[in-house]
């Protein structure tokens, strides 16, 4: 049974996650040199990634989105996205930066989402679901904005698995008495490591195969 948590997420921690997500999103958009994505488009992608998961999290928890009620979220996301857009010129190989940032971003948003759910006394399993959705929501919005296959649904990504693993680990640690900040750090570490190792070693679930459904009255094969 999850303990009652007199805990609120520090504003600095959530703004740091927003900034990191915005930088990663803008870098990701800027990597598509074959597409005509202008500066405003890259910034909007960064803002969408940075704020999308938080909006989904708060809607699931029945609260007004904090990114709308707080005065700093949108501003930090826009400034960080502009920074990310400018950084793309400083690095020759963006893939080496984007993947670790992406993994860390989903870890941070997952831990924040799970912690907030627990602080509102949401039961353990729904808290894991909220955390996982908060983790991948921004990335899903990013892919939709760029008209890409959604990473969460793409074979081999393990996005949802990494996010859910980190959220479940956080909940489990809190249930045995670990403090929320320490459990959150462990959850971020597990999500980030799972995502990076999945890419490094090609871990994935088998691709789904279409089921052959025989129509009523049709002859048997052979």
Z-matrix of the N, CA and C atoms (Angstrom, degrees):
N
C 1 1.463
C 2 1.521 1 108.80
N 3 1.328 2 116.12 1 128.49
C 4 1.452 3 120.22 2 -177.24
C 5 1.526 4 110.91 3 -70.79
N 6 1.318 5 116.34 4 136.32
C 7 1.444 6 119.73 5 -178.54
C 8 1.519 7 110.52 6 -75.26
N 9 1.332 8 116.45 7 155.68
C 10 1.461 9 121.56 8 176.02
C 11 1.518 10 108.47 9 -69.69
N 12 1.324 11 116.34 10 135.34
C 13 1.446 12 119.88 11 -171.13
C 14 1.527 13 112.22 12 -117.37
N 15 1.313 14 118.56 13 104.58
C 16 1.454 15 120.46 14 172.70
C 17 1.524 16 108.95 15 -78.46
N 18 1.304 17 116.17 16 67.03
C 19 1.457 18 120.33 17 -169.68
C 20 1.524 19 109.58 18 -135.54
N 21 1.306 20 116.88 19 134.08
C 22 1.454 21 121.56 20 172.97
C 23 1.525 22 108.01 21 -122.61
N 24 1.310 23 115.69 22 144.80
C 25 1.460 24 120.42 23 -178.17
C 26 1.523 25 109.12 24 -71.29
N 27 1.330 26 118.56 25 125.35
C 28 1.467 27 120.17 26 178.28
C 29 1.528 28 111.06 27 -59.62
N 30 1.328 29 115.80 28 136.09
C 31 1.462 30 120.13 29 179.89
C 32 1.522 31 111.01 30 -57.77
N 33 1.333 32 116.66 31 -40.10
C 34 1.463 33 119.95 32 -178.67
C 35 1.519 34 111.60 33 -60.86
N 36 1.345 35 117.44 34 -37.90
C 37 1.460 36 120.70 35 -179.56
C 38 1.527 37 110.95 36 -66.94
N 39 1.326 38 116.36 37 -42.86
C 40 1.461 39 118.70 38 -179.51
C 41 1.520 40 111.13 39 -69.50
N 42 1.320 41 117.88 40 -38.74
C 43 1.469 42 120.22 41 177.85
C 44 1.525 43 110.96 42 -66.74
N 45 1.330 44 117.21 43 -34.50
C 46 1.467 45 119.83 44 176.41
C 47 1.518 46 110.69 45 -63.50
N 48 1.347 47 116.99 46 -41.02
C 49 1.459 48 120.52 47 177.41
C 50 1.528 49 110.77 48 -65.12
N 51 1.330 50 116.65 49 -40.83
C 52 1.467 51 120.96 50 177.74
C 53 1.525 52 110.52 51 -61.28
N 54 1.327 53 116.44 52 -45.83
C 55 1.464 54 120.20 53 -179.36
C 56 1.524 55 111.38 54 -63.04
N 57 1.313 56 115.85 55 -43.96
C 58 1.462 57 119.77 56 -179.65
C 59 1.528 58 110.70 57 -64.02
N 60 1.326 59 116.28 58 -42.07
C 61 1.456 60 119.41 59 178.11
C 62 1.514 61 112.34 60 -63.34
N 63 1.326 62 117.03 61 -40.15
C 64 1.463 63 120.54 62 179.65
C 65 1.523 64 111.65 63 -65.34
N 66 1.332 65 116.33 64 -42.36
C 67 1.469 66 119.84 65 177.44
C 68 1.528 67 110.18 66 -61.94
N 69 1.330 68 116.28 67 -46.56
C 70 1.467 69 119.84 68 -178.95
C 71 1.521 70 111.55 69 -62.41
N 72 1.329 71 116.44 70 -41.83
C 73 1.461 72 119.63 71 -179.73
C 74 1.513 73 112.95 72 -64.67
N 75 1.334 74 116.82 73 -42.61
C 76 1.458 75 120.54 74 178.90
C 77 1.525 76 111.34 75 -66.20
N 78 1.343 77 116.95 76 -40.49
C 79 1.459 78 120.52 77 176.26
C 80 1.527 79 110.95 78 -62.36
N 81 1.319 80 115.69 79 -42.38
C 82 1.461 81 120.81 80 179.69
C 83 1.521 82 110.56 81 -60.65
N 84 1.333 83 116.64 82 -46.56
C 85 1.464 84 120.61 83 179.61
C 86 1.523 85 111.01 84 -64.35
N 87 1.333 86 116.27 85 -39.93
C 88 1.458 87 119.85 86 -179.15
C 89 1.508 88 113.92 87 -68.06
N 90 1.337 89 117.59 88 -18.46
C 91 1.467 90 120.93 89 -179.18
C 92 1.523 91 111.97 90 -73.49
N 93 1.328 92 118.26 91 -16.67
C 94 1.459 93 120.93 92 -178.75
C 95 1.517 94 109.81 93 -85.37
N 96 1.320 95 115.51 94 77.17
C 97 1.461 96 120.51 95 -177.63
C 98 1.520 97 112.35 96 -69.95
N 99 1.339 98 117.09 97 -21.25
C 100 1.463 99 119.25 98 -179.60
C 101 1.529 100 111.56 99 -80.46
N 102 1.335 101 117.47 100 -7.51
C 103 1.457 102 121.06 101 178.25
C 104 1.523 103 109.34 102 -110.67
N 105 1.309 104 114.92 103 148.88
C 106 1.456 105 120.22 104 -178.87
C 107 1.534 106 109.43 105 -89.08
N 108 1.323 107 115.45 106 79.42
C 109 1.453 108 121.70 107 177.34
C 110 1.524 109 107.91 108 -103.28
N 111 1.345 110 116.70 109 115.71
C 112 1.459 111 119.20 110 -177.78
C 113 1.528 112 110.61 111 -81.60
N 114 1.324 113 115.16 112 179.33
C 115 1.462 114 120.13 113 -175.76
C 116 1.527 115 111.30 114 -61.03
N 117 1.336 116 116.84 115 -42.33
C 118 1.460 117 119.46 116 179.88
C 119 1.528 118 110.91 117 -63.85
N 120 1.325 119 116.73 118 -39.73
C 121 1.458 120 120.12 119 178.74
C 122 1.513 121 112.10 120 -61.63
N 123 1.336 122 117.03 121 -43.27
C 124 1.462 123 120.47 122 179.13
C 125 1.521 124 111.17 123 -63.31
N 126 1.335 125 116.16 124 -39.86
C 127 1.462 126 120.24 125 179.16
C 128 1.528 127 110.32 126 -65.38
N 129 1.335 128 116.93 127 -42.79
C 130 1.464 129 120.20 128 -179.96
C 131 1.531 130 111.47 129 -63.57
N 132 1.331 131 116.51 130 -37.95
C 133 1.463 132 119.16 131 176.50
C 134 1.531 133 110.08 132 -63.30
N 135 1.325 134 116.17 133 -43.26
C 136 1.458 135 119.64 134 177.98
C 137 1.516 136 112.57 135 -61.26
N 138 1.331 137 117.03 136 -43.17
C 139 1.460 138 121.00 137 179.05
C 140 1.523 139 110.40 138 -65.43
N 141 1.332 140 117.27 139 -40.72
C 142 1.457 141 120.42 140 178.58
C 143 1.512 142 112.34 141 -61.15
N 144 1.343 143 116.43 142 -43.52
C 145 1.468 144 119.30 143 178.28
C 146 1.525 145 111.00 144 -65.48
N 147 1.328 146 116.41 145 -40.03
C 148 1.460 147 120.68 146 -175.15
C 149 1.523 148 112.72 147 -68.51
N 150 1.334 149 117.15 148 -33.27
C 151 1.463 150 119.93 149 -171.67
C 152 1.528 151 113.96 150 -109.50
N 153 1.330 152 117.41 151 -16.80
C 154 1.467 153 120.32 152 -174.20
C 155 1.515 154 113.68 153 -60.40
N 156 1.325 155 117.28 154 -46.04
C 157 1.455 156 120.45 155 -178.36
C 158 1.519 157 112.61 156 -66.28
N 159 1.328 158 116.70 157 -36.65
C 160 1.465 159 120.03 158 179.56
C 161 1.522 160 111.37 159 -66.78
N 162 1.329 161 116.55 160 -38.79
C 163 1.463 162 120.03 161 178.48
C 164 1.530 163 110.45 162 -63.94
N 165 1.331 164 116.79 163 -47.06
C 166 1.466 165 120.09 164 178.58
C 167 1.526 166 111.35 165 -60.92
N 168 1.309 167 116.79 166 -42.23
C 169 1.467 168 121.79 167 179.28
C 170 1.520 169 111.14 168 -57.41
N 171 1.324 170 116.72 169 -49.88
C 172 1.459 171 120.00 170 -176.10
C 173 1.525 172 111.61 171 -69.26
N 174 1.326 173 117.25 172 -34.78
C 175 1.464 174 119.55 173 176.44
C 176 1.527 175 110.53 174 -64.24
N 177 1.324 176 117.02 175 -41.50
C 178 1.464 177 120.27 176 177.80
C 179 1.530 178 111.80 177 -63.90
N 180 1.317 179 116.06 178 -32.88
C 181 1.455 180 120.81 179 -178.71
C 182 1.529 181 112.43 180 -86.75
N 183 1.332 182 116.65 181 1.54
C 184 1.461 183 120.49 182 177.83
C 185 1.509 184 114.05 183 72.33
N 186 1.335 185 116.73 184 28.70
C 187 1.451 186 121.11 185 -179.84
C 188 1.519 187 110.68 186 -118.01
N 189 1.337 188 115.35 187 155.68
C 190 1.458 189 118.92 188 172.98
C 191 1.527 190 108.72 189 -65.41
N 192 1.331 191 118.56 190 134.47
C 193 1.470 192 120.06 191 -177.42
C 194 1.523 193 112.04 192 -54.54
N 195 1.315 194 115.44 193 126.71
C 196 1.457 195 120.71 194 -176.78
C 197 1.523 196 110.59 195 -64.98
N 198 1.334 197 117.43 196 -26.63
C 199 1.466 198 119.38 197 -178.79
C 200 1.520 199 111.37 198 -69.74
N 201 1.339 200 116.99 199 -18.14
C 202 1.454 201 120.84 200 176.69
C 203 1.529 202 110.37 201 -90.92
N 204 1.322 203 117.03 202 -38.55
C 205 1.465 204 121.30 203 -177.80
C 206 1.527 205 112.22 204 -77.12
N 207 1.327 206 117.38 205 -29.78
C 208 1.463 207 120.54 206 -178.73
C 209 1.515 208 110.81 207 -89.44
N 210 1.319 209 116.71 208 143.05
C 211 1.465 210 119.72 209 -175.13
C 212 1.528 211 113.30 210 -84.30
N 213 1.341 212 118.19 211 -13.00
C 214 1.459 213 120.18 212 -172.01
C 215 1.519 214 113.98 213 -97.18
N 216 1.322 215 118.49 214 -22.56
C 217 1.456 216 120.91 215 -169.84
C 218 1.531 217 112.68 216 -61.90
N 219 1.312 218 116.15 217 -53.79
C 220 1.471 219 119.78 218 -177.80
C 221 1.520 220 110.41 219 -64.65
N 222 1.337 221 116.76 220 -41.65
C 223 1.467 222 120.11 221 -179.38
C 224 1.522 223 110.80 222 -61.69
N 225 1.328 224 116.93 223 -47.36
C 226 1.467 225 120.21 224 179.48
C 227 1.522 226 110.46 225 -62.34
N 228 1.328 227 117.64 226 -41.03
C 229 1.461 228 120.73 227 -179.71
C 230 1.526 229 111.35 228 -62.79
N 231 1.324 230 117.23 229 -43.18
C 232 1.469 231 120.65 230 -179.03
C 233 1.528 232 110.76 231 -66.04
N 234 1.331 233 116.61 232 -47.05
C 235 1.471 234 120.15 233 -179.08
C 236 1.529 235 110.53 234 -62.72
N 237 1.334 236 117.11 235 -44.24
C 238 1.461 237 120.47 236 -179.92
C 239 1.521 238 111.53 237 -66.25
N 240 1.332 239 117.63 238 -35.85
C 241 1.468 240 120.21 239 177.86
C 242 1.526 241 110.79 240 -65.51
N 243 1.337 242 117.03 241 -40.52
C 244 1.464 243 119.74 242 174.94
C 245 1.530 244 110.62 243 -61.26
N 246 1.322 245 116.86 244 -40.28
C 247 1.460 246 120.66 245 177.28
C 248 1.520 247 110.62 246 -62.69
N 249 1.320 248 116.54 247 -45.34
C 250 1.464 249 119.78 248 178.77
C 251 1.512 250 112.48 249 -61.43
N 252 1.335 251 116.32 250 -39.35
C 253 1.458 252 120.02 251 178.88
C 254 1.529 253 110.86 252 -62.79
N 255 1.327 254 117.14 253 -38.68
C 256 1.459 255 120.33 254 179.57
C 257 1.521 256 112.32 255 -73.54
N 258 1.341 257 117.31 256 -29.10
C 259 1.461 258 120.49 257 -178.01
C 260 1.516 259 113.22 258 -68.95
N 261 1.331 260 117.19 259 -21.99
C 262 1.449 261 118.66 260 -176.55
C 263 1.522 262 112.11 261 -62.54
N 264 1.309 263 117.46 262 -23.53
C 265 1.466 264 120.50 263 178.69
C 266 1.525 265 112.15 264 -80.03
N 267 1.323 266 116.75 265 -14.33
C 268 1.460 267 120.41 266 -176.49
C 269 1.523 268 112.76 267 -90.57
N 270 1.319 269 116.99 268 -10.82
C 271 1.455 270 119.82 269 -175.24
C 272 1.524 271 110.06 270 -124.43
N 273 1.313 272 115.92 271 131.80
C 274 1.459 273 120.27 272 -177.82
C 275 1.522 274 112.05 273 -77.10
N 276 1.333 275 117.36 274 -32.23
C 277 1.465 276 120.75 275 -176.69
C 278 1.528 277 108.81 276 -125.83
N 279 1.319 278 114.62 277 96.33
C 280 1.464 279 119.85 278 -175.44
C 281 1.522 280 113.01 279 -68.76
N 282 1.327 281 117.53 280 -26.39
C 283 1.460 282 119.52 281 -176.98
C 284 1.523 283 111.74 282 -58.37
N 285 1.313 284 116.86 283 -34.14
C 286 1.457 285 119.90 284 -178.83
C 287 1.526 286 111.70 285 -69.00
N 288 1.321 287 116.96 286 -22.39
C 289 1.450 288 120.99 287 -179.74
C 290 1.518 289 110.69 288 -94.54
N 291 1.325 290 116.21 289 -41.18
C 292 1.456 291 121.20 290 -172.09
C 293 1.527 292 111.65 291 -65.36
N 294 1.318 293 117.71 292 -44.97
C 295 1.462 294 119.75 293 -176.22
C 296 1.530 295 112.89 294 -62.86
N 297 1.340 296 120.04 295 -50.04
C 298 1.469 297 118.63 296 177.27
C 299 1.526 298 112.69 297 -62.09
N 300 1.339 299 117.04 298 -38.72
C 301 1.457 300 119.47 299 177.83
C 302 1.521 301 111.10 300 -63.97
N 303 1.323 302 116.30 301 -40.20
C 304 1.457 303 120.81 302 179.13
C 305 1.526 304 110.33 303 -62.85
N 306 1.329 305 116.32 304 -46.15
C 307 1.466 306 120.65 305 -179.77
C 308 1.528 307 111.33 306 -62.73
N 309 1.330 308 116.25 307 -43.76
C 310 1.461 309 120.14 308 179.46
C 311 1.521 310 111.50 309 -66.57
N 312 1.327 311 116.78 310 -37.24
C 313 1.462 312 121.13 311 -179.73
C 314 1.516 313 111.66 312 -62.74
N 315 1.339 314 117.24 313 -47.01
C 316 1.464 315 118.32 314 -179.20
C 317 1.528 316 110.23 315 -67.43
N 318 1.332 317 116.59 316 -31.37
C 319 1.459 318 119.22 317 176.28
C 320 1.518 319 112.42 318 -65.25
N 321 1.323 320 116.47 319 -44.28
C 322 1.459 321 120.95 320 -179.49
C 323 1.524 322 111.68 321 -65.16
N 324 1.324 323 116.46 322 -48.30
C 325 1.458 324 119.32 323 -178.44
C 326 1.529 325 111.23 324 -66.76
N 327 1.322 326 116.57 325 -33.88
C 328 1.459 327 119.45 326 176.69
C 329 1.517 328 111.86 327 -65.09
N 330 1.328 329 116.65 328 -44.24
C 331 1.467 330 120.68 329 179.84
C 332 1.519 331 111.36 330 -65.97
N 333 1.322 332 116.61 331 -41.10
C 334 1.463 333 120.04 332 179.47
C 335 1.523 334 110.38 333 -66.15
N 336 1.328 335 116.92 334 -43.91
C 337 1.460 336 120.10 335 179.71
C 338 1.516 337 112.70 336 -63.34
N 339 1.327 338 116.34 337 -43.26
C 340 1.462 339 120.32 338 178.95
C 341 1.518 340 111.26 339 -65.71
N 342 1.329 341 116.83 340 -43.41
C 343 1.462 342 120.94 341 179.90
C 344 1.524 343 111.52 342 -62.35
N 345 1.330 344 116.03 343 -40.71
C 346 1.463 345 118.76 344 179.67
C 347 1.528 346 110.56 345 -66.52
N 348 1.326 347 116.38 346 -41.04
C 349 1.467 348 119.40 347 177.97
C 350 1.526 349 110.79 348 -60.61
N 351 1.324 350 117.51 349 -45.02
C 352 1.460 351 121.16 350 179.21
C 353 1.532 352 111.64 351 -64.32
N 354 1.323 353 116.62 352 -37.68
C 355 1.465 354 119.67 353 -179.76
C 356 1.522 355 111.37 354 -66.13
N 357 1.333 356 117.17 355 -23.60
C 358 1.462 357 121.78 356 175.97
C 359 1.525 358 111.58 357 -92.74
N 360 1.342 359 116.24 358 12.09
C 361 1.464 360 123.68 359 177.24
C 362 1.522 361 113.10 360 63.99
N 363 1.325 362 115.19 361 32.51
C 364 1.468 363 120.19 362 171.58
C 365 1.528 364 107.73 363 -72.95
N 366 1.341 365 119.34 364 136.79
C 367 1.465 366 120.85 365 178.56
C 368 1.523 367 112.45 366 -58.44
N 369 1.323 368 115.44 367 164.16
C 370 1.459 369 121.69 368 -170.21
C 371 1.530 370 113.16 369 -58.43
N 372 1.337 371 117.68 370 -52.25
C 373 1.469 372 119.75 371 -175.27
C 374 1.528 373 111.93 372 -64.37
N 375 1.343 374 119.55 373 -49.06
C 376 1.468 375 118.15 374 175.46
C 377 1.532 376 112.99 375 -60.33
N 378 1.326 377 117.53 376 -31.97
C 379 1.463 378 119.73 377 177.83
C 380 1.521 379 111.08 378 -63.84
N 381 1.332 380 116.69 379 -38.20
C 382 1.465 381 120.36 380 176.08
C 383 1.523 382 110.58 381 -64.33
N 384 1.331 383 116.46 382 -41.43
C 385 1.463 384 120.50 383 178.71
C 386 1.528 385 110.72 384 -62.39
N 387 1.318 386 116.49 385 -45.44
C 388 1.466 387 120.57 386 178.54
C 389 1.527 388 110.34 387 -60.30
N 390 1.334 389 116.46 388 -44.62
C 391 1.454 390 119.88 389 179.79
C 392 1.514 391 112.65 390 -62.22
N 393 1.330 392 117.01 391 -42.52
C 394 1.463 393 120.77 392 -179.68
C 395 1.521 394 111.11 393 -65.04
N 396 1.336 395 116.97 394 -41.54
C 397 1.465 396 120.19 395 179.45
C 398 1.522 397 110.83 396 -67.93
N 399 1.330 398 116.64 397 -39.98
C 400 1.460 399 120.06 398 176.44
C 401 1.523 400 111.24 399 -61.47
N 402 1.330 401 116.20 400 -35.09
C 403 1.462 402 120.87 401 -178.02
C 404 1.519 403 112.11 402 -68.37
N 405 1.322 404 117.13 403 -42.35
C 406 1.468 405 120.19 404 -172.29
C 407 1.523 406 113.35 405 -100.80
N 408 1.342 407 117.53 406 -8.31
C 409 1.464 408 119.57 407 -175.86
C 410 1.515 409 113.50 408 -60.09
N 411 1.332 410 116.79 409 -43.97
C 412 1.460 411 119.78 410 179.99
C 413 1.516 412 112.67 411 -65.65
N 414 1.329 413 117.00 412 -38.98
C 415 1.464 414 120.75 413 178.87
C 416 1.523 415 111.45 414 -66.89
N 417 1.336 416 116.33 415 -36.54
C 418 1.460 417 119.64 416 176.53
C 419 1.523 418 110.71 417 -63.54
N 420 1.336 419 116.66 418 -43.86
C 421 1.463 420 120.23 419 178.59
C 422 1.525 421 110.75 420 -64.06
N 423 1.318 422 117.60 421 -40.12
C 424 1.470 423 121.90 422 177.01
C 425 1.520 424 111.18 423 -57.03
N 426 1.336 425 116.77 424 -47.73
C 427 1.457 426 120.72 425 -178.34
C 428 1.529 427 111.70 426 -66.28
N 429 1.321 428 116.51 427 -37.78
C 430 1.462 429 119.72 428 177.73
C 431 1.527 430 110.60 429 -65.87
N 432 1.316 431 117.37 430 -40.23
C 433 1.465 432 121.10 431 179.53
C 434 1.521 433 111.39 432 -65.18
N 435 1.332 434 116.70 433 -32.25
C 436 1.468 435 121.12 434 -179.73
C 437 1.526 436 112.53 435 -93.24
N 438 1.343 437 116.65 436 4.89
C 439 1.474 438 121.72 437 -179.94
C 440 1.524 439 111.23 438 56.22
N 441 1.347 440 115.08 439 46.06
C 442 1.459 441 122.17 440 179.11
C 443 1.529 442 109.47 441 -111.43
N 444 1.342 443 117.77 442 159.64
C 445 1.460 444 119.58 443 170.60
C 446 1.527 445 109.30 444 -58.78
N 447 1.326 446 116.89 445 131.58
C 448 1.459 447 120.30 446 -177.20
C 449 1.519 448 109.38 447 -64.03
N 450 1.334 449 116.80 448 123.91
C 451 1.464 450 121.67 449 -174.79
C 452 1.514 451 112.16 450 -57.95
N 453 1.334 452 116.63 451 -35.18
C 454 1.457 453 120.30 452 -179.17
C 455 1.517 454 111.80 453 -59.94
N 456 1.341 455 117.51 454 -31.56
C 457 1.454 456 121.86 455 -175.59
C 458 1.517 457 112.46 456 -99.31
N 459 1.333 458 116.92 457 -1.24
C 460 1.456 459 120.52 458 -174.64
C 461 1.519 460 110.69 459 -85.38
N 462 1.317 461 116.39 460 135.99
C 463 1.457 462 121.05 461 -179.27
C 464 1.529 463 110.34 462 -59.94
N 465 1.321 464 116.47 463 131.46
C 466 1.453 465 121.13 464 175.35
C 467 1.509 466 115.41 465 93.73
N 468 1.333 467 118.01 466 -6.13
C 469 1.453 468 118.54 467 -174.96
C 470 1.532 469 112.40 468 -77.56
N 471 1.340 470 117.14 469 -37.07
C 472 1.463 471 122.98 470 -174.95
C 473 1.528 472 112.30 471 53.92
N 474 1.320 473 117.37 472 28.09
C 475 1.452 474 120.87 473 177.67
C 476 1.521 475 111.13 474 -58.42
N 477 1.330 476 115.43 475 -56.39
C 478 1.461 477 119.60 476 -175.67
C 479 1.524 478 111.12 477 -65.18
N 480 1.325 479 117.27 478 -37.17
C 481 1.459 480 121.04 479 -179.43
C 482 1.528 481 110.44 480 -64.25
N 483 1.321 482 117.42 481 -46.23
C 484 1.460 483 121.05 482 179.35
C 485 1.523 484 110.85 483 -62.60
N 486 1.332 485 116.19 484 -44.04
C 487 1.468 486 120.23 485 -179.08
C 488 1.524 487 111.15 486 -64.73
N 489 1.333 488 116.36 487 -45.84
C 490 1.466 489 120.12 488 -178.75
C 491 1.523 490 111.38 489 -67.53
N 492 1.333 491 117.08 490 -35.99
C 493 1.463 492 120.03 491 179.01
C 494 1.522 493 110.87 492 -63.01
N 495 1.331 494 116.52 493 -45.19
C 496 1.459 495 119.77 494 178.62
C 497 1.520 496 112.37 495 -64.36
N 498 1.338 497 116.37 496 -40.85
C 499 1.463 498 120.16 497 179.43
C 500 1.523 499 111.00 498 -65.92
N 501 1.330 500 116.78 499 -43.36
C 502 1.468 501 120.42 500 179.87
C 503 1.530 502 111.08 501 -65.10
N 504 1.320 503 116.52 502 -37.97
C 505 1.467 504 120.32 503 178.66
C 506 1.522 505 110.34 504 -64.48
N 507 1.330 506 116.23 505 -41.96
C 508 1.456 507 121.02 506 178.13
C 509 1.537 508 110.57 507 -59.75
N 510 1.334 509 115.98 508 -48.88
C 511 1.463 510 120.67 509 -179.40
C 512 1.528 511 110.62 510 -61.06
N 513 1.317 512 116.98 511 -42.15
C 514 1.464 513 120.82 512 -179.08
C 515 1.524 514 111.60 513 -63.63
N 516 1.325 515 116.60 514 -42.16
C 517 1.467 516 120.00 515 179.69
C 518 1.522 517 111.35 516 -65.40
N 519 1.322 518 116.37 517 -41.83
C 520 1.466 519 119.80 518 178.67
C 521 1.532 520 110.31 519 -63.32
N 522 1.328 521 116.29 520 -38.21
C 523 1.466 522 120.47 521 -178.94
C 524 1.519 523 112.80 522 -63.10
N 525 1.341 524 117.44 523 -26.92
C 526 1.465 525 120.14 524 179.64
C 527 1.521 526 112.16 525 -99.22
N 528 1.337 527 117.02 526 10.86
C 529 1.452 528 120.16 527 171.30
C 530 1.507 529 117.02 528 104.35
N 531 1.340 530 118.45 529 2.26
C 532 1.465 531 120.35 530 177.06
C 533 1.527 532 108.65 531 -71.59
N 534 1.311 533 117.50 532 142.64
C 535 1.460 534 120.46 533 179.43
C 536 1.522 535 110.13 534 -66.04
N 537 1.327 536 115.85 535 153.04
C 538 1.466 537 119.99 536 -177.24
C 539 1.529 538 112.32 537 -60.64
N 540 1.331 539 120.19 538 -46.48
C 541 1.472 540 118.27 539 178.67
C 542 1.525 541 113.31 540 -57.80
N 543 1.330 542 117.11 541 -43.68
C 544 1.463 543 119.92 542 179.84
C 545 1.532 544 111.08 543 -66.44
N 546 1.336 545 116.17 544 -41.00
C 547 1.460 546 119.75 545 178.10
C 548 1.520 547 111.01 546 -65.02
N 549 1.330 548 116.50 547 -36.46
C 550 1.463 549 120.38 548 179.43
C 551 1.527 550 111.05 549 -65.58
N 552 1.317 551 116.56 550 -41.71
C 553 1.471 552 120.31 551 177.90
C 554 1.524 553 109.90 552 -60.85
N 555 1.327 554 116.48 553 -43.65
C 556 1.464 555 120.17 554 178.99
C 557 1.527 556 110.98 555 -64.57
N 558 1.324 557 116.95 556 -39.48
C 559 1.459 558 120.06 557 178.36
C 560 1.521 559 112.40 558 -64.24
N 561 1.334 560 116.19 559 -42.30
C 562 1.471 561 120.14 560 176.92
C 563 1.522 562 110.44 561 -60.96
N 564 1.330 563 116.28 562 -44.56
C 565 1.458 564 120.79 563 -179.05
C 566 1.521 565 111.22 564 -61.21
N 567 1.341 566 117.11 565 -43.42
C 568 1.463 567 120.03 566 -178.84
C 569 1.520 568 111.71 567 -67.24
N 570 1.328 569 117.47 568 -43.64
C 571 1.464 570 120.32 569 178.36
C 572 1.518 571 110.93 570 -61.36
N 573 1.317 572 116.79 571 -47.86
C 574 1.465 573 121.00 572 -178.34
C 575 1.519 574 110.86 573 -61.94
N 576 1.330 575 116.92 574 -46.17
C 577 1.458 576 120.60 575 -179.45
C 578 1.521 577 111.71 576 -64.55
N 579 1.328 578 117.28 577 -41.77
C 580 1.462 579 120.32 578 -179.95
C 581 1.514 580 111.13 579 -62.16
N 582 1.318 581 116.27 580 -44.77
C 583 1.469 582 120.75 581 -179.82
C 584 1.535 583 111.07 582 -63.56
N 585 1.322 584 117.49 583 -46.40
C 586 1.466 585 120.62 584 -178.21
C 587 1.529 586 111.61 585 -67.32
N 588 1.322 587 116.91 586 -41.35
C 589 1.457 588 119.92 587 179.48
C 590 1.533 589 111.42 588 -67.82
N 591 1.332 590 116.49 589 -34.81
C 592 1.467 591 119.84 590 177.97
C 593 1.520 592 110.80 591 -62.32
N 594 1.335 593 116.15 592 -40.72
C 595 1.463 594 119.84 593 177.88
C 596 1.520 595 110.70 594 -70.90
N 597 1.334 596 116.25 595 -42.09
C 598 1.471 597 120.07 596 -176.58
C 599 1.514 598 112.26 597 -63.95
N 600 1.332 599 117.35 598 -41.08
C 601 1.458 600 121.03 599 -174.29
C 602 1.524 601 113.47 600 -107.54
N 603 1.323 602 116.57 601 4.55
C 604 1.461 603 119.75 602 175.94
C 605 1.512 604 113.94 603 70.83
N 606 1.335 605 117.55 604 30.23
C 607 1.463 606 119.57 605 178.49
C 608 1.524 607 109.60 606 -68.37
N 609 1.312 608 116.78 607 138.86
C 610 1.459 609 120.34 608 178.02
C 611 1.515 610 109.58 609 -165.78
N 612 1.328 611 115.28 610 162.53
C 613 1.445 612 120.83 611 169.46
C 614 1.523 613 108.59 612 -82.64
N 615 1.342 614 117.78 613 154.72
C 616 1.470 615 118.93 614 177.02
C 617 1.519 616 110.35 615 -61.31
N 618 1.311 617 115.21 616 146.63
C 619 1.460 618 119.71 617 176.85
C 620 1.518 619 109.40 618 -68.31
N 621 1.347 620 115.47 619 137.70
C 622 1.463 621 118.61 620 179.41
C 623 1.519 622 109.79 621 -65.87
N 624 1.329 623 115.50 622 146.40
C 625 1.458 624 121.64 623 179.02
C 626 1.523 625 108.88 624 -116.30
N 627 1.321 626 115.11 625 138.94
C 628 1.457 627 119.60 626 -179.90
C 629 1.523 628 109.80 627 -63.83
N 630 1.325 629 115.96 628 137.87
C 631 1.451 630 121.31 629 177.64
C 632 1.526 631 109.89 630 -86.40
N 633 1.304 632 116.18 631 131.83
C 634 1.466 633 120.59 632 177.46
C 635 1.523 634 108.31 633 -83.05
N 636 1.314 635 117.23 634 109.45
C 637 1.461 636 122.09 635 -178.93
C 638 1.519 637 108.72 636 -102.72
N 639 1.326 638 115.29 637 120.70
C 640 1.473 639 119.68 638 -178.37
C 641 1.514 640 109.98 639 -84.09
N 642 1.286 641 115.65 640 128.51
C 643 1.452 642 120.29 641 178.60
C 644 1.518 643 110.14 642 -69.40
N 645 1.321 644 114.64 643 148.17
C 646 1.450 645 120.72 644 179.41
C 647 1.524 646 109.53 645 -62.67
N 648 1.299 647 114.24 646 129.56
C 649 1.468 648 118.66 647 178.15
C 650 1.498 649 115.03 648 89.16
N 651 1.347 650 117.71 649 -8.89
C 652 1.466 651 118.95 650 179.46
C 653 1.519 652 109.03 651 -79.27
N 654 1.336 653 117.42 652 147.51
C 655 1.464 654 119.81 653 -177.56
C 656 1.511 655 111.63 654 -67.64
N 657 1.320 656 115.53 655 150.07
C 658 1.454 657 120.90 656 177.16
C 659 1.516 658 109.69 657 -68.44
N 660 1.351 659 117.38 658 145.24
C 661 1.469 660 119.27 659 178.01
C 662 1.512 661 110.70 660 -63.04
N 663 1.306 662 115.73 661 141.08
C 664 1.468 663 120.50 662 179.51
C 665 1.490 664 111.05 663 79.37
